[in-house]
Amino acid sequence: MTIFATIIAILVAILLSIVLGGPYGILILIAITFGVALSTHIRTKEIQLDLQRIKEKLGIKDKDDFNMTDQEIEEELEEYIESESDDKKS
């Protein structure tokens, strides 16, 4: 349903740009679309930088958990099992 509404919105925007904008309507529509996309991209970059600064201030490090060696995985599992067994004993 969302895809259908999106397609209809795009068609309506194109028709309105042709009717209201005359021969320059499509160019105006392209310019507006480019502006919105560029603005979204710039805002996303700002948010990423802000998030990185927050992580640095809080001392949070980005771990690359998906590129762990087998030895690192085994050590982490052993630590988890030991902490679970200690919790059950208490």
N, CA, C and O atoms as a CHARMM CRD file, in Angstrom:
* protein
*
  360
    1    1 MET  N      0.81900  -1.19300   0.00000 PROA 1      0.00000
    2    1 MET  CA     0.00000   0.00000   0.00000 PROA 1      0.00000
    3    1 MET  C      0.86600   1.26200   0.00000 PROA 1      0.00000
    4    1 MET  O      0.54700   2.24900  -0.66300 PROA 1      0.00000
    5    2 THR  N      1.96000   1.21100   0.75100 PROA 2      0.00000
    6    2 THR  CA     2.85200   2.36900   0.81800 PROA 2      0.00000
    7    2 THR  C      3.50800   2.62500  -0.53500 PROA 2      0.00000
    8    2 THR  O      3.65800   3.77400  -0.95100 PROA 2      0.00000
    9    3 ILE  N      3.89400   1.56400  -1.21100 PROA 3      0.00000
   10    3 ILE  CA     4.53000   1.70900  -2.52400 PROA 3      0.00000
   11    3 ILE  C      3.54200   2.32600  -3.51300 PROA 3      0.00000
   12    3 ILE  O      3.90500   3.19400  -4.30700 PROA 3      0.00000
   13    4 PHE  N      2.31100   1.87400  -3.45700 PROA 4      0.00000
   14    4 PHE  CA     1.27500   2.41100  -4.34000 PROA 4      0.00000
   15    4 PHE  C      1.08200   3.90700  -4.09800 PROA 4      0.00000
   16    4 PHE  O      0.99300   4.68400  -5.04900 PROA 4      0.00000
   17    5 ALA  N      1.01900   4.30700  -2.83700 PROA 5      0.00000
   18    5 ALA  CA     0.84800   5.72500  -2.49600 PROA 5      0.00000
   19    5 ALA  C      2.06200   6.54300  -2.93000 PROA 5      0.00000
   20    5 ALA  O      1.91400   7.67800  -3.38200 PROA 5      0.00000
   21    6 THR  N      3.25400   5.97700  -2.79600 PROA 6      0.00000
   22    6 THR  CA     4.46400   6.66700  -3.22600 PROA 6      0.00000
   23    6 THR  C      4.46200   6.89900  -4.73100 PROA 6      0.00000
   24    6 THR  O      4.81400   7.98200  -5.19900 PROA 6      0.00000
   25    7 ILE  N      4.07100   5.89800  -5.47300 PROA 7      0.00000
   26    7 ILE  CA     4.01200   6.02600  -6.93500 PROA 7      0.00000
   27    7 ILE  C      2.99700   7.08600  -7.33600 PROA 7      0.00000
   28    7 ILE  O      3.25600   7.89900  -8.22400 PROA 7      0.00000
   29    8 ILE  N      1.84600   7.07500  -6.68100 PROA 8      0.00000
   30    8 ILE  CA     0.82800   8.08600  -6.98700 PROA 8      0.00000
   31    8 ILE  C      1.34100   9.48600  -6.64900 PROA 8      0.00000
   32    8 ILE  O      1.12200  10.42400  -7.41500 PROA 8      0.00000
   33    9 ALA  N      2.01700   9.63400  -5.51600 PROA 9      0.00000
   34    9 ALA  CA     2.55500  10.94000  -5.12300 PROA 9      0.00000
   35    9 ALA  C      3.58400  11.42900  -6.13800 PROA 9      0.00000
   36    9 ALA  O      3.61100  12.61500  -6.47000 PROA 9      0.00000
   37   10 ILE  N      4.42200  10.53300  -6.62900 PROA 10     0.00000
   38   10 ILE  CA     5.42400  10.91500  -7.63200 PROA 10     0.00000
   39   10 ILE  C      4.74200  11.36400  -8.91700 PROA 10     0.00000
   40   10 ILE  O      5.12300  12.37700  -9.50400 PROA 10     0.00000
   41   11 LEU  N      3.73500  10.61500  -9.35600 PROA 11     0.00000
   42   11 LEU  CA     3.02400  10.98800 -10.58200 PROA 11     0.00000
   43   11 LEU  C      2.31100  12.32500 -10.42900 PROA 11     0.00000
   44   11 LEU  O      2.33000  13.14600 -11.34700 PROA 11     0.00000
   45   12 VAL  N      1.68600  12.55000  -9.28800 PROA 12     0.00000
   46   12 VAL  CA     1.00600  13.82600  -9.04300 PROA 12     0.00000
   47   12 VAL  C      2.01700  14.96800  -9.03500 PROA 12     0.00000
   48   12 VAL  O      1.74700  16.03300  -9.59000 PROA 12     0.00000
   49   13 ALA  N      3.17500  14.76100  -8.41600 PROA 13     0.00000
   50   13 ALA  CA     4.20200  15.80400  -8.38500 PROA 13     0.00000
   51   13 ALA  C      4.68800  16.13400  -9.79400 PROA 13     0.00000
   52   13 ALA  O      4.89000  17.30200 -10.12400 PROA 13     0.00000
   53   14 ILE  N      4.87400  15.11500 -10.61700 PROA 14     0.00000
   54   14 ILE  CA     5.31600  15.35600 -11.99700 PROA 14     0.00000
   55   14 ILE  C      4.24300  16.10700 -12.77800 PROA 14     0.00000
   56   14 ILE  O      4.55100  17.05900 -13.49700 PROA 14     0.00000
   57   15 LEU  N      2.99000  15.68800 -12.64400 PROA 15     0.00000
   58   15 LEU  CA     1.91400  16.36600 -13.36000 PROA 15     0.00000
   59   15 LEU  C      1.76800  17.81700 -12.90900 PROA 15     0.00000
   60   15 LEU  O      1.59500  18.70900 -13.74000 PROA 15     0.00000
   61   16 LEU  N      1.83500  18.05800 -11.60800 PROA 16     0.00000
   62   16 LEU  CA     1.73500  19.42700 -11.11100 PROA 16     0.00000
   63   16 LEU  C      2.90500  20.28600 -11.57200 PROA 16     0.00000
   64   16 LEU  O      2.73600  21.46500 -11.88300 PROA 16     0.00000
   65   17 SER  N      4.08800  19.68800 -11.61400 PROA 17     0.00000
   66   17 SER  CA     5.24500  20.46700 -12.05500 PROA 17     0.00000
   67   17 SER  C      5.13800  20.82500 -13.53900 PROA 17     0.00000
   68   17 SER  O      5.58400  21.89400 -13.95600 PROA 17     0.00000
   69   18 ILE  N      4.55400  19.93900 -14.32400 PROA 18     0.00000
   70   18 ILE  CA     4.37300  20.23000 -15.75200 PROA 18     0.00000
   71   18 ILE  C      3.30100  21.30900 -15.94200 PROA 18     0.00000
   72   18 ILE  O      3.47500  22.25100 -16.71600 PROA 18     0.00000
   73   19 VAL  N      2.17300  21.14600 -15.20300 PROA 19     0.00000
   74   19 VAL  CA     1.06000  22.08400 -15.37300 PROA 19     0.00000
   75   19 VAL  C      1.40900  23.45200 -14.80500 PROA 19     0.00000
   76   19 VAL  O      1.20400  24.46700 -15.47100 PROA 19     0.00000
   77   20 LEU  N      1.93000  23.49300 -13.59400 PROA 20     0.00000
   78   20 LEU  CA     2.18600  24.77000 -12.94200 PROA 20     0.00000
   79   20 LEU  C      3.51500  25.40500 -13.36000 PROA 20     0.00000
   80   20 LEU  O      3.63800  26.62800 -13.41400 PROA 20     0.00000
   81   21 GLY  N      4.48400  24.58100 -13.64800 PROA 21     0.00000
   82   21 GLY  CA     5.80800  25.11400 -13.95200 PROA 21     0.00000
   83   21 GLY  C      6.06900  25.34400 -15.41600 PROA 21     0.00000
   84   21 GLY  O      7.06800  25.96000 -15.78700 PROA 21     0.00000
   85   22 GLY  N      5.18000  24.85400 -16.24800 PROA 22     0.00000
   86   22 GLY  CA     5.38300  25.02400 -17.68300 PROA 22     0.00000
   87   22 GLY  C      6.58100  24.20600 -18.14800 PROA 22     0.00000
   88   22 GLY  O      6.79800  23.09400 -17.66600 PROA 22     0.00000
   89   23 PRO  N      7.35600  24.74700 -19.07700 PROA 23     0.00000
   90   23 PRO  CA     8.47700  23.98200 -19.62400 PROA 23     0.00000
   91   23 PRO  C      9.61400  23.76500 -18.61500 PROA 23     0.00000
   92   23 PRO  O     10.45400  22.88600 -18.80600 PROA 23     0.00000
   93   24 TYR  N      9.63900  24.55700 -17.55500 PROA 24     0.00000
   94   24 TYR  CA    10.69600  24.42500 -16.56500 PROA 24     0.00000
   95   24 TYR  C     10.25400  23.60000 -15.34500 PROA 24     0.00000
   96   24 TYR  O     11.01000  23.46100 -14.38300 PROA 24     0.00000
   97   25 GLY  N      9.06700  23.07000 -15.38600 PROA 25     0.00000
   98   25 GLY  CA     8.51600  22.34000 -14.24400 PROA 25     0.00000
   99   25 GLY  C      9.34100  21.13900 -13.83700 PROA 25     0.00000
  100   25 GLY  O      9.60000  20.93400 -12.65100 PROA 25     0.00000
  101   26 ILE  N      9.75800  20.34200 -14.80900 PROA 26     0.00000
  102   26 ILE  CA    10.55800  19.15100 -14.50500 PROA 26     0.00000
  103   26 ILE  C     11.90500  19.55700 -13.92300 PROA 26     0.00000
  104   26 ILE  O     12.39500  18.91300 -12.99500 PROA 26     0.00000
  105   27 LEU  N     12.51400  20.62000 -14.45700 PROA 27     0.00000
  106   27 LEU  CA    13.79000  21.08900 -13.92000 PROA 27     0.00000
  107   27 LEU  C     13.64000  21.55800 -12.47500 PROA 27     0.00000
  108   27 LEU  O     14.51000  21.30800 -11.64000 PROA 27     0.00000
  109   28 ILE  N     12.54000  22.23400 -12.19000 PROA 28     0.00000
  110   28 ILE  CA    12.29000  22.68400 -10.82700 PROA 28     0.00000
  111   28 ILE  C     12.11300  21.48300  -9.90400 PROA 28     0.00000
  112   28 ILE  O     12.64200  21.46200  -8.79300 PROA 28     0.00000
  113   29 LEU  N     11.37000  20.48700 -10.36900 PROA 29     0.00000
  114   29 LEU  CA    11.15300  19.27500  -9.57300 PROA 29     0.00000
  115   29 LEU  C     12.47700  18.56200  -9.30200 PROA 29     0.00000
  116   29 LEU  O     12.71100  18.10400  -8.18300 PROA 29     0.00000
  117   30 ILE  N     13.33300  18.46400 -10.29500 PROA 30     0.00000
  118   30 ILE  CA    14.64300  17.82300 -10.11500 PROA 30     0.00000
  119   30 ILE  C     15.50000  18.62100  -9.13600 PROA 30     0.00000
  120   30 ILE  O     16.17500  18.04400  -8.28300 PROA 30     0.00000
  121   31 ALA  N     15.47100  19.94300  -9.25800 PROA 31     0.00000
  122   31 ALA  CA    16.25400  20.78500  -8.34500 PROA 31     0.00000
  123   31 ALA  C     15.77300  20.63300  -6.90400 PROA 31     0.00000
  124   31 ALA  O     16.59000  20.54800  -5.98700 PROA 31     0.00000
  125   32 ILE  N     14.47700  20.59900  -6.69800 PROA 32     0.00000
  126   32 ILE  CA    13.93400  20.42800  -5.34900 PROA 32     0.00000
  127   32 ILE  C     14.30000  19.05400  -4.79500 PROA 32     0.00000
  128   32 ILE  O     14.68000  18.93300  -3.63100 PROA 32     0.00000
  129   33 THR  N     14.18800  18.02300  -5.62300 PROA 33     0.00000
  130   33 THR  CA    14.54800  16.66700  -5.18900 PROA 33     0.00000
  131   33 THR  C     16.01900  16.58700  -4.80800 PROA 33     0.00000
  132   33 THR  O     16.36900  15.97900  -3.79700 PROA 33     0.00000
  133   34 PHE  N     16.87900  17.19800  -5.61400 PROA 34     0.00000
  134   34 PHE  CA    18.31000  17.22100  -5.30800 PROA 34     0.00000
  135   34 PHE  C     18.57000  17.95000  -3.99600 PROA 34     0.00000
  136   34 PHE  O     19.37200  17.49500  -3.18000 PROA 34     0.00000
  137   35 GLY  N     17.89900  19.07200  -3.79000 PROA 35     0.00000
  138   35 GLY  CA    18.06600  19.83700  -2.55800 PROA 35     0.00000
  139   35 GLY  C     17.64500  19.04900  -1.32600 PROA 35     0.00000
  140   35 GLY  O     18.33400  19.07000  -0.30500 PROA 35     0.00000
  141   36 VAL  N     16.52600  18.36000  -1.41800 PROA 36     0.00000
  142   36 VAL  CA    16.05100  17.55800  -0.28600 PROA 36     0.00000
  143   36 VAL  C     17.02100  16.41600   0.00000 PROA 36     0.00000
  144   36 VAL  O     17.34800  16.15200   1.15700 PROA 36     0.00000
  145   37 ALA  N     17.48100  15.73900  -1.05000 PROA 37     0.00000
  146   37 ALA  CA    18.41900  14.63000  -0.85800 PROA 37     0.00000
  147   37 ALA  C     19.73500  15.11700  -0.25400 PROA 37     0.00000
  148   37 ALA  O     20.28000  14.47500   0.64400 PROA 37     0.00000
  149   38 LEU  N     20.24100  16.23300  -0.73700 PROA 38     0.00000
  150   38 LEU  CA    21.49000  16.78900  -0.22200 PROA 38     0.00000
  151   38 LEU  C     21.32900  17.21900   1.23900 PROA 38     0.00000
  152   38 LEU  O     22.20900  16.97100   2.06300 PROA 38     0.00000
  153   39 SER  N     20.22100  17.85200   1.55100 PROA 39     0.00000
  154   39 SER  CA    19.96000  18.27800   2.92700 PROA 39     0.00000
  155   39 SER  C     19.88900  17.08100   3.87000 PROA 39     0.00000
  156   39 SER  O     20.42900  17.12200   4.97500 PROA 39     0.00000
  157   40 THR  N     19.22700  16.02200   3.43200 PROA 40     0.00000
  158   40 THR  CA    19.13400  14.80300   4.24600 PROA 40     0.00000
  159   40 THR  C     20.50300  14.19200   4.46400 PROA 40     0.00000
  160   40 THR  O     20.81900  13.74600   5.56700 PROA 40     0.00000
  161   41 HSD  N     21.31600  14.16900   3.42500 PROA 41     0.00000
  162   41 HSD  CA    22.66300  13.60800   3.53000 PROA 41     0.00000
  163   41 HSD  C     23.50900  14.40600   4.51800 PROA 41     0.00000
  164   41 HSD  O     24.18600  13.82800   5.36700 PROA 41     0.00000
  165   42 ILE  N     23.47200  15.73000   4.40800 PROA 42     0.00000
  166   42 ILE  CA    24.26300  16.58400   5.30200 PROA 42     0.00000
  167   42 ILE  C     23.81000  16.41200   6.74600 PROA 42     0.00000
  168   42 ILE  O     24.64000  16.33600   7.65200 PROA 42     0.00000
  169   43 ARG  N     22.51100  16.35100   6.96500 PROA 43     0.00000
  170   43 ARG  CA    21.98400  16.18700   8.33400 PROA 43     0.00000
  171   43 ARG  C     22.38900  14.83200   8.90400 PROA 43     0.00000
  172   43 ARG  O     22.71200  14.73400  10.08800 PROA 43     0.00000
  173   44 THR  N     22.37600  13.80000   8.09000 PROA 44     0.00000
  174   44 THR  CA    22.78600  12.47100   8.53600 PROA 44     0.00000
  175   44 THR  C     24.25200  12.46900   8.94800 PROA 44     0.00000
  176   44 THR  O     24.61300  11.86300   9.95700 PROA 44     0.00000
  177   45 LYS  N     25.10200  13.14400   8.17400 PROA 45     0.00000
  178   45 LYS  CA    26.52200  13.23900   8.52600 PROA 45     0.00000
  179   45 LYS  C     26.70900  13.97100   9.85200 PROA 45     0.00000
  180   45 LYS  O     27.53700  13.56900  10.66900 PROA 45     0.00000
  181   46 GLU  N     25.93700  15.05400  10.07300 PROA 46     0.00000
  182   46 GLU  CA    26.01700  15.78500  11.33600 PROA 46     0.00000
  183   46 GLU  C     25.62500  14.89500  12.51200 PROA 46     0.00000
  184   46 GLU  O     26.26500  14.92300  13.56300 PROA 46     0.00000
  185   47 ILE  N     24.57600  14.11200  12.32900 PROA 47     0.00000
  186   47 ILE  CA    24.11800  13.21500  13.39600 PROA 47     0.00000
  187   47 ILE  C     25.18400  12.16400  13.69300 PROA 47     0.00000
  188   47 ILE  O     25.42500  11.83900  14.85600 PROA 47     0.00000
  189   48 GLN  N     25.82700  11.63000  12.64900 PROA 48     0.00000
  190   48 GLN  CA    26.88400  10.64800  12.85500 PROA 48     0.00000
  191   48 GLN  C     28.05700  11.24700  13.62300 PROA 48     0.00000
  192   48 GLN  O     28.60900  10.60100  14.51300 PROA 48     0.00000
  193   49 LEU  N     28.43800  12.46800  13.28900 PROA 49     0.00000
  194   49 LEU  CA    29.53300  13.13300  14.00500 PROA 49     0.00000
  195   49 LEU  C     29.16200  13.38700  15.46300 PROA 49     0.00000
  196   49 LEU  O     29.98000  13.17700  16.35900 PROA 49     0.00000
  197   50 ASP  N     27.93200  13.83800  15.70200 PROA 50     0.00000
  198   50 ASP  CA    27.47500  14.06600  17.07100 PROA 50     0.00000
  199   50 ASP  C     27.49200  12.77200  17.87200 PROA 50     0.00000
  200   50 ASP  O     27.91900  12.75200  19.02600 PROA 50     0.00000
  201   51 LEU  N     27.03200  11.70900  17.26200 PROA 51     0.00000
  202   51 LEU  CA    27.01400  10.40800  17.93100 PROA 51     0.00000
  203   51 LEU  C     28.42800   9.94000  18.25400 PROA 51     0.00000
  204   51 LEU  O     28.67100   9.37900  19.32300 PROA 51     0.00000
  205   52 GLN  N     29.35900  10.17100  17.33300 PROA 52     0.00000
  206   52 GLN  CA    30.75500   9.79800  17.57000 PROA 52     0.00000
  207   52 GLN  C     31.34200  10.58300  18.73200 PROA 52     0.00000
  208   52 GLN  O     32.06000  10.02500  19.56200 PROA 52     0.00000
  209   53 ARG  N     31.03700  11.88700  18.79600 PROA 53     0.00000
  210   53 ARG  CA    31.52100  12.70800  19.91600 PROA 53     0.00000
  211   53 ARG  C     30.95100  12.23300  21.24500 PROA 53     0.00000
  212   53 ARG  O     31.65800  12.19100  22.25200 PROA 53     0.00000
  213   54 ILE  N     29.67300  11.87600  21.24700 PROA 54     0.00000
  214   54 ILE  CA    29.04700  11.36600  22.47000 PROA 54     0.00000
  215   54 ILE  C     29.71800  10.07800  22.91100 PROA 54     0.00000
  216   54 ILE  O     29.99600   9.89500  24.09600 PROA 54     0.00000
  217   55 LYS  N     29.98100   9.18200  21.96400 PROA 55     0.00000
  218   55 LYS  CA    30.65300   7.92000  22.29800 PROA 55     0.00000
  219   55 LYS  C     32.04000   8.17100  22.86400 PROA 55     0.00000
  220   55 LYS  O     32.44400   7.52500  23.83100 PROA 55     0.00000
  221   56 GLU  N     32.77600   9.10900  22.26600 PROA 56     0.00000
  222   56 GLU  CA    34.11600   9.41900  22.76700 PROA 56     0.00000
  223   56 GLU  C     34.05400   9.99600  24.16900 PROA 56     0.00000
  224   56 GLU  O     34.88100   9.66000  25.01700 PROA 56     0.00000
  225   57 LYS  N     33.07600  10.86700  24.42200 PROA 57     0.00000
  226   57 LYS  CA    32.95800  11.48300  25.73400 PROA 57     0.00000
  227   57 LYS  C     32.58900  10.45800  26.80200 PROA 57     0.00000
  228   57 LYS  O     33.06200  10.54300  27.93500 PROA 57     0.00000
  229   58 LEU  N     31.75100   9.49600  26.44600 PROA 58     0.00000
  230   58 LEU  CA    31.34000   8.46500  27.40300 PROA 58     0.00000
  231   58 LEU  C     32.33100   7.30200  27.47800 PROA 58     0.00000
  232   58 LEU  O     32.19300   6.41900  28.32500 PROA 58     0.00000
  233   59 GLY  N     33.31600   7.30500  26.60100 PROA 59     0.00000
  234   59 GLY  CA    34.31500   6.24000  26.61800 PROA 59     0.00000
  235   59 GLY  C     33.84000   4.94600  25.99100 PROA 59     0.00000
  236   59 GLY  O     34.35900   3.87300  26.29900 PROA 59     0.00000
  237   60 ILE  N     32.85900   5.04400  25.11700 PROA 60     0.00000
  238   60 ILE  CA    32.34500   3.86100  24.44300 PROA 60     0.00000
  239   60 ILE  C     33.18800   3.62100  23.19500 PROA 60     0.00000
  240   60 ILE  O     33.37800   4.51900  22.37500 PROA 60     0.00000
  241   61 LYS  N     33.68200   2.41200  23.06900 PROA 61     0.00000
  242   61 LYS  CA    34.48900   2.06500  21.90400 PROA 61     0.00000
  243   61 LYS  C     33.67500   1.17000  20.98600 PROA 61     0.00000
  244   61 LYS  O     32.91700   0.31300  21.43800 PROA 61     0.00000
  245   62 ASP  N     33.84500   1.38400  19.70000 PROA 62     0.00000
  246   62 ASP  CA    33.17000   0.54000  18.72700 PROA 62     0.00000
  247   62 ASP  C     33.92900  -0.77200  18.60400 PROA 62     0.00000
  248   62 ASP  O     35.08600  -0.80000  18.18600 PROA 62     0.00000
  249   63 LYS  N     33.26200  -1.84700  18.97100 PROA 63     0.00000
  250   63 LYS  CA    33.87800  -3.16100  18.82000 PROA 63     0.00000
  251   63 LYS  C     33.48900  -3.73000  17.47000 PROA 63     0.00000
  252   63 LYS  O     32.36800  -3.54500  16.99500 PROA 63     0.00000
  253   64 ASP  N     34.40900  -4.40700  16.88100 PROA 64     0.00000
  254   64 ASP  CA    34.11300  -5.10400  15.63700 PROA 64     0.00000
  255   64 ASP  C     33.83000  -6.56000  16.00100 PROA 64     0.00000
  256   64 ASP  O     34.67300  -7.43600  15.81200 PROA 64     0.00000
  257   65 ASP  N     32.63600  -6.79900  16.52500 PROA 65     0.00000
  258   65 ASP  CA    32.27800  -8.11700  17.03300 PROA 65     0.00000
  259   65 ASP  C     32.14900  -9.16500  15.92900 PROA 65     0.00000
  260   65 ASP  O     32.16200 -10.36200  16.21400 PROA 65     0.00000
  261   66 PHE  N     32.02800  -8.74000  14.70300 PROA 66     0.00000
  262   66 PHE  CA    31.80900  -9.69400  13.63000 PROA 66     0.00000
  263   66 PHE  C     33.10900 -10.25700  13.05300 PROA 66     0.00000
  264   66 PHE  O     33.07900 -11.22200  12.29000 PROA 66     0.00000
  265   67 ASN  N     34.23700  -9.66600  13.41000 PROA 67     0.00000
  266   67 ASN  CA    35.52000 -10.14700  12.90700 PROA 67     0.00000
  267   67 ASN  C     36.38200 -10.67100  14.04900 PROA 67     0.00000
  268   67 ASN  O     37.56500 -10.34700  14.14500 PROA 67     0.00000
  269   68 MET  N     35.78300 -11.47600  14.90800 PROA 68     0.00000
  270   68 MET  CA    36.51700 -12.04400  16.03200 PROA 68     0.00000
  271   68 MET  C     37.12700 -13.37700  15.61700 PROA 68     0.00000
  272   68 MET  O     36.56300 -14.11200  14.80700 PROA 68     0.00000
  273   69 THR  N     38.29500 -13.67400  16.19200 PROA 69     0.00000
  274   69 THR  CA    38.90400 -14.97300  15.92700 PROA 69     0.00000
  275   69 THR  C     38.18700 -16.02000  16.77600 PROA 69     0.00000
  276   69 THR  O     37.45600 -15.69100  17.71000 PROA 69     0.00000
  277   70 ASP  N     38.41200 -17.28400  16.43100 PROA 70     0.00000
  278   70 ASP  CA    37.79900 -18.36500  17.19100 PROA 70     0.00000
  279   70 ASP  C     38.24500 -18.33300  18.64600 PROA 70     0.00000
  280   70 ASP  O     37.45200 -18.59200  19.55100 PROA 70     0.00000
  281   71 GLN  N     39.51500 -18.01600  18.86600 PROA 71     0.00000
  282   71 GLN  CA    40.05300 -17.95800  20.23000 PROA 71     0.00000
  283   71 GLN  C     39.33700 -16.88600  21.04400 PROA 71     0.00000
  284   71 GLN  O     38.99000 -17.12100  22.20100 PROA 71     0.00000
  285   72 GLU  N     39.11000 -15.70700  20.45400 PROA 72     0.00000
  286   72 GLU  CA    38.41700 -14.63000  21.16200 PROA 72     0.00000
  287   72 GLU  C     36.98000 -15.02600  21.49900 PROA 72     0.00000
  288   72 GLU  O     36.48500 -14.71200  22.58200 PROA 72     0.00000
  289   73 ILE  N     36.31600 -15.70800  20.58100 PROA 73     0.00000
  290   73 ILE  CA    34.94600 -16.16100  20.81900 PROA 73     0.00000
  291   73 ILE  C     34.91000 -17.15900  21.96400 PROA 73     0.00000
  292   73 ILE  O     34.05100 -17.07400  22.84100 PROA 73     0.00000
  293   74 GLU  N     35.84900 -18.11200  21.95800 PROA 74     0.00000
  294   74 GLU  CA    35.90200 -19.11200  23.02100 PROA 74     0.00000
  295   74 GLU  C     36.16400 -18.46900  24.37900 PROA 74     0.00000
  296   74 GLU  O     35.54500 -18.84500  25.37400 PROA 74     0.00000
  297   75 GLU  N     37.08000 -17.49900  24.42300 PROA 75     0.00000
  298   75 GLU  CA    37.36900 -16.81500  25.68700 PROA 75     0.00000
  299   75 GLU  C     36.14200 -16.05600  26.19500 PROA 75     0.00000
  300   75 GLU  O     35.84700 -16.07300  27.38900 PROA 75     0.00000
  301   76 GLU  N     35.44300 -15.40400  25.29800 PROA 76     0.00000
  302   76 GLU  CA    34.24600 -14.66900  25.70700 PROA 76     0.00000
  303   76 GLU  C     33.16500 -15.62100  26.22500 PROA 76     0.00000
  304   76 GLU  O     32.49300 -15.32700  27.21400 PROA 76     0.00000
  305   77 LEU  N     33.00500 -16.75100  25.56000 PROA 77     0.00000
  306   77 LEU  CA    32.02100 -17.73300  26.01900 PROA 77     0.00000
  307   77 LEU  C     32.40200 -18.32200  27.37300 PROA 77     0.00000
  308   77 LEU  O     31.54100 -18.53100  28.22800 PROA 77     0.00000
  309   78 GLU  N     33.67900 -18.58600  27.56700 PROA 78     0.00000
  310   78 GLU  CA    34.12800 -19.11700  28.86000 PROA 78     0.00000
  311   78 GLU  C     33.88200 -18.10800  29.98200 PROA 78     0.00000
  312   78 GLU  O     33.44700 -18.48400  31.07100 PROA 78     0.00000
  313   79 GLU  N     34.16200 -16.82100  29.71900 PROA 79     0.00000
  314   79 GLU  CA    33.89600 -15.79300  30.72100 PROA 79     0.00000
  315   79 GLU  C     32.40100 -15.71300  31.03100 PROA 79     0.00000
  316   79 GLU  O     32.01400 -15.55100  32.18800 PROA 79     0.00000
  317   80 TYR  N     31.57900 -15.82500  30.02100 PROA 80     0.00000
  318   80 TYR  CA    30.13200 -15.76600  30.22100 PROA 80     0.00000
  319   80 TYR  C     29.65400 -16.96700  31.03800 PROA 80     0.00000
  320   80 TYR  O     28.83700 -16.81300  31.94500 PROA 80     0.00000
  321   81 ILE  N     30.15600 -18.15000  30.72200 PROA 81     0.00000
  322   81 ILE  CA    29.75700 -19.35600  31.45000 PROA 81     0.00000
  323   81 ILE  C     30.20500 -19.27200  32.90400 PROA 81     0.00000
  324   81 ILE  O     29.45800 -19.64700  33.80800 PROA 81     0.00000
  325   82 GLU  N     31.43100 -18.77600  33.13300 PROA 82     0.00000
  326   82 GLU  CA    31.92000 -18.64000  34.50400 PROA 82     0.00000
  327   82 GLU  C     31.08700 -17.63600  35.29200 PROA 82     0.00000
  328   82 GLU  O     30.78500 -17.86800  36.46300 PROA 82     0.00000
  329   83 SER  N     30.71600 -16.52800  34.66800 PROA 83     0.00000
  330   83 SER  CA    29.91100 -15.52300  35.38600 PROA 83     0.00000
  331   83 SER  C     28.50800 -16.06600  35.67000 PROA 83     0.00000
  332   83 SER  O     27.92600 -15.75000  36.70800 PROA 83     0.00000
  333   84 GLU  N     27.96200 -16.87000  34.77100 PROA 84     0.00000
  334   84 GLU  CA    26.65900 -17.46800  35.00200 PROA 84     0.00000
  335   84 GLU  C     26.71500 -18.48800  36.12700 PROA 84     0.00000
  336   84 GLU  O     25.80200 -18.55900  36.95000 PROA 84     0.00000
  337   85 SER  N     27.77700 -19.27600  36.16700 PROA 85     0.00000
  338   85 SER  CA    27.89500 -20.28100  37.23300 PROA 85     0.00000
  339   85 SER  C     28.14300 -19.61600  38.58500 PROA 85     0.00000
  340   85 SER  O     27.68600 -20.12300  39.60900 PROA 85     0.00000
  341   86 ASP  N     28.86000 -18.48800  38.60700 PROA 86     0.00000
  342   86 ASP  CA    29.06700 -17.73900  39.84400 PROA 86     0.00000
  343   86 ASP  C     27.75500 -17.12500  40.35100 PROA 86     0.00000
  344   86 ASP  O     27.51800 -17.06700  41.55700 PROA 86     0.00000
  345   87 ASP  N     26.92600 -16.68000  39.44300 PROA 87     0.00000
  346   87 ASP  CA    25.63300 -16.10400  39.81500 PROA 87     0.00000
  347   87 ASP  C     24.71300 -17.17000  40.41600 PROA 87     0.00000
  348   87 ASP  O     23.95700 -16.88200  41.34300 PROA 87     0.00000
  349   88 LYS  N     24.77100 -18.38300  39.89900 PROA 88     0.00000
  350   88 LYS  CA    23.92100 -19.45900  40.41200 PROA 88     0.00000
  351   88 LYS  C     24.37500 -19.92000  41.78800 PROA 88     0.00000
  352   88 LYS  O     23.55600 -20.34000  42.60500 PROA 88     0.00000
  353   89 LYS  N     25.68000 -19.84600  42.05000 PROA 89     0.00000
  354   89 LYS  CA    26.20700 -20.27600  43.34000 PROA 89     0.00000
  355   89 LYS  C     25.84000 -19.28300  44.44900 PROA 89     0.00000
  356   89 LYS  O     25.69000 -19.66900  45.60800 PROA 89     0.00000
  357   90 SER  N     25.69600 -18.00700  44.08900 PROA 90     0.00000
  358   90 SER  CA    25.42900 -16.98300  45.10500 PROA 90     0.00000
  359   90 SER  C     24.02600 -16.98400  45.57600 PROA 90     0.00000
  360   90 SER  O     23.66100 -16.17600  46.43000 PROA 90     0.00000
